[in-house]
Amino acid sequence: MEESDFKVLGIFRDSSKVVGFLEDENRDNIVPAHLQFFRPQKIAGKSLQLNNNSVFSVWFPELKSDSLLAEFWIKTLALPSNFLKIQNRLNLNNEFYFSTNDFQMFSVQSDETYFSELKPGFISKNAWYHFEILFLFEEKKISVYCNGELLSQKEFTALTNPDDLEFIFNSPSEETLFQIDLLRFIKLNGSIGESFENSNYTNFISDSSQVICQFNFDNEEENLNREDVKVSSSGFQLVKSDAPVFARAPELNIALIGEMYELQWYGGDYKQAVSYILERSAGNYSFSGIYTVKPENSGEKIYTYLDNRDDNSEVVYYRVKQINKDGSIVYSSQVKIGQGILKPFAVEQNFPNPFNPKTSIYIELFEDTQVEVTIYNLEGGEIAKIQKGFLRMGRHKFSFDGTGLPSGIYLYKVDTPLYSEIKKMILTK
C-alpha cells in the first residue's frame, strides 16, 4: 500500500448551482488530504456481490461469550444502500440497521433508541471500507468503527449473548448493489486495535482473541457443514475481488553472535510467496539483496542468515522482500543495528536496591571473556572483588554482602579487556 498527500479545495454543486463548500468559514482554504493507494493482489480472490433481493445471513447457535466482533470489507456500487441488519433471534426484531444515503453518509439506526453519533461517516461508491462492529455483552454496548475510527455507540437491553444475533446482509431492491469480502466473527479478548492491525490480511494473528468463523468468499461451500455456524443465502454472486487484502509480510529479527549478525524471519503468507530476498542498506545507500531463498510449505519454518559486520558504516538496515505468485511485493519492517563499539555485556541494576545487607548483581555476557567485578566506595577505595576470571557467554549472578560496612552509596564496576561499566548501589541500615 502506498501513501500520498494531496491538497483539495471543496465546492459542492447541484448542476451549475454552488450549494456549499468544504469549509464555510474559509471558502478558499485548501485542505490537506491523506490518501492511500494499493494494487489489488491475487490473494483477495473473490468477493460476495448482492443485488436484486439477494441475501446472505449468519448466526451462531449456542455461542456464549462476553464479546463478539463482526468485521468485513464492503464496497457499495449504488446509492442509497441498506446493506446490513442485525436481528434478535429471540423475538425476530431487527435491532440495528446499517445504510448509506444519497449524500454518501453512513448511518446506523435502531428501533429502540438513537445511536450516539460520534462523528459523521462518508461511504463513497466504488471504494472499499472496513467495518468493525463490537458487541460487549456485560457492558451491554455496541460500538461501530469504520477504517479504524469510532463512528457510533449505543447501549442495548434485549441482547444477552452472541447466539441472540443474526447478521443479515441483504439487497432489498434492484437498485441496491454492494460487495463484501473477508467477513470475520471473533471472540475479542484483546483490544479493538487487533482488528485494525489484521484488517488487510486473511490470517488473523492474536495472542488472546479467537476467530469463530471467517468467510473469504472464494467458494460457495465455506462453513456450510458446521454445526456451530448457520448460513442462509440466496441470489448472490461470487465475483473477482479488488479489496485491499494483501499477502502478509514476514517478521524479521536480528541478534548479535560474536562478530556476526544473525537474521531470522518467519511468518508471512508462504503459500502466496515464490521467494524471500534478504536485503541490506549501509551508509545511506539503497537496499540490495544479499540472500535469496524459496519458501517451504510450512508456517512454522524459520529462515536464518549470518551476515558479517560492516565496520565502514555506522548503521546498517535489513529487510525481507517477499515476491508473491501474482508478481506483487511486500516488505517486512526494517531492522537496524549500530556499527560502533559493541558492548560485550549488559549490567543490570543490583537487586534489591537499596539493600541491607545483601544484594545481587546480574551480568549478561554476549561472548566468552575475562571478567572482573569490583566494589568501591565513593572515594575510589576498593571494598571487595567478587569476580575475577574467565566466564562463558550467558547470564551470571554475583552476590555482595555489606555486613560491617556503613550506610551509603557504593559503586560496582564490571571490567572486560575491551569494555567497562560502573553502576551505583545504596546500602541502608
HUGIGI-V140795 format. One record per residue. N is the residue number from 1. PHI is phi as a letter, one per 40 degrees, with the letter a starting at -180 (none if undefined). Layout:
n = [N | N]
phi = [PHI | PHI]
This chain:
n = [1 | 2 | 3 | 4 | 5 | 6 | 7 | 8 | 9 | 10 | 11 | 12 | 13 | 14 | 15 | 16 | 17 | 18 | 19 | 20 | 21 | 22 | 23 | 24 | 25 | 26 | 27 | 28 | 29 | 30 | 31 | 32 | 33 | 34 | 35 | 36 | 37 | 38 | 39 | 40 | 41 | 42 | 43 | 44 | 45 | 46 | 47 | 48 | 49 | 50 | 51 | 52 | 53 | 54 | 55 | 56 | 57 | 58 | 59 | 60 | 61 | 62 | 63 | 64 | 65 | 66 | 67 | 68 | 69 | 70 | 71 | 72 | 73 | 74 | 75 | 76 | 77 | 78 | 79 | 80 | 81 | 82 | 83 | 84 | 85 | 86 | 87 | 88 | 89 | 90 | 91 | 92 | 93 | 94 | 95 | 96 | 97 | 98 | 99 | 100 | 101 | 102 | 103 | 104 | 105 | 106 | 107 | 108 | 109 | 110 | 111 | 112 | 113 | 114 | 115 | 116 | 117 | 118 | 119 | 120 | 121 | 122 | 123 | 124 | 125 | 126 | 127 | 128 | 129 | 130 | 131 | 132 | 133 | 134 | 135 | 136 | 137 | 138 | 139 | 140 | 141 | 142 | 143 | 144 | 145 | 146 | 147 | 148 | 149 | 150 | 151 | 152 | 153 | 154 | 155 | 156 | 157 | 158 | 159 | 160 | 161 | 162 | 163 | 164 | 165 | 166 | 167 | 168 | 169 | 170 | 171 | 172 | 173 | 174 | 175 | 176 | 177 | 178 | 179 | 180 | 181 | 182 | 183 | 184 | 185 | 186 | 187 | 188 | 189 | 190 | 191 | 192 | 193 | 194 | 195 | 196 | 197 | 198 | 199 | 200 | 201 | 202 | 203 | 204 | 205 | 206 | 207 | 208 | 209 | 210 | 211 | 212 | 213 | 214 | 215 | 216 | 217 | 218 | 219 | 220 | 221 | 222 | 223 | 224 | 225 | 226 | 227 | 228 | 229 | 230 | 231 | 232 | 233 | 234 | 235 | 236 | 237 | 238 | 239 | 240 | 241 | 242 | 243 | 244 | 245 | 246 | 247 | 248 | 249 | 250 | 251 | 252 | 253 | 254 | 255 | 256 | 257 | 258 | 259 | 260 | 261 | 262 | 263 | 264 | 265 | 266 | 267 | 268 | 269 | 270 | 271 | 272 | 273 | 274 | 275 | 276 | 277 | 278 | 279 | 280 | 281 | 282 | 283 | 284 | 285 | 286 | 287 | 288 | 289 | 290 | 291 | 292 | 293 | 294 | 295 | 296 | 297 | 298 | 299 | 300 | 301 | 302 | 303 | 304 | 305 | 306 | 307 | 308 | 309 | 310 | 311 | 312 | 313 | 314 | 315 | 316 | 317 | 318 | 319 | 320 | 321 | 322 | 323 | 324 | 325 | 326 | 327 | 328 | 329 | 330 | 331 | 332 | 333 | 334 | 335 | 336 | 337 | 338 | 339 | 340 | 341 | 342 | 343 | 344 | 345 | 346 | 347 | 348 | 349 | 350 | 351 | 352 | 353 | 354 | 355 | 356 | 357 | 358 | 359 | 360 | 361 | 362 | 363 | 364 | 365 | 366 | 367 | 368 | 369 | 370 | 371 | 372 | 373 | 374 | 375 | 376 | 377 | 378 | 379 | 380 | 381 | 382 | 383 | 384 | 385 | 386 | 387 | 388 | 389 | 390 | 391 | 392 | 393 | 394 | 395 | 396 | 397 | 398 | 399 | 400 | 401 | 402 | 403 | 404 | 405 | 406 | 407 | 408 | 409 | 410 | 411 | 412 | 413 | 414 | 415 | 416 | 417 | 418 | 419 | 420 | 421 | 422 | 423 | 424 | 425 | 426 | 427 | 428 | 429]
phi = [none | b | b | a | b | b | b | b | b | b | b | b | b | b | f | c | c | c | b | i | b | c | b | c | c | b | c | c | c | c | b | c | b | c | b | b | b | a | b | d | b | c | c | c | g | b | b | c | b | b | a | f | g | c | a | a | b | a | a | b | c | g | c | b | a | c | a | a | b | b | b | a | c | b | b | c | b | a | b | c | a | c | b | a | b | b | b | c | c | c | b | g | c | c | c | a | b | b | a | b | b | c | c | g | c | c | a | b | b | a | c | c | a | c | c | c | c | c | a | c | b | b | b | c | c | g | b | c | b | b | b | b | b | b | b | b | c | c | c | f | b | b | b | b | b | b | f | g | b | c | b | a | a | a | c | b | b | c | b | b | a | d | c | c | b | b | c | b | c | a | b | c | a | c | c | c | a | a | b | b | a | f | c | b | b | b | c | c | b | b | c | c | d | c | c | c | c | b | c | c | b | c | b | c | b | a | c | b | c | b | c | c | a | b | b | c | g | c | a | c | c | d | g | c | b | c | c | c | b | b | b | b | a | a | g | c | b | b | b | c | c | b | c | c | b | b | c | c | c | c | b | b | b | b | a | c | b | g | b | b | b | c | b | b | a | a | g | g | c | c | c | c | c | b | a | b | b | c | b | b | b | b | g | g | c | c | c | b | c | b | a | b | a | c | c | c | c | a | c | c | c | b | b | b | a | b | b | c | c | b | c | c | b | c | b | b | b | b | a | b | c | b | c | c | c | c | g | c | b | b | b | c | c | c | b | b | a | c | b | c | c | c | c | c | a | b | b | c | c | d | a | c | a | c | b | a | b | b | a | b | b | b | b | b | c | c | a | c | a | c | b | b | b | b | b | b | c | c | c | g | c | c | c | a | b | c | a | a | i | c | b | c | d | h | c | b | b | b | b | b | b | c | d | g | b | c | c | i | c | b | b | b | b | b | b | b | d | b | a | a | a | b | b | c | a | b | c | b | b]
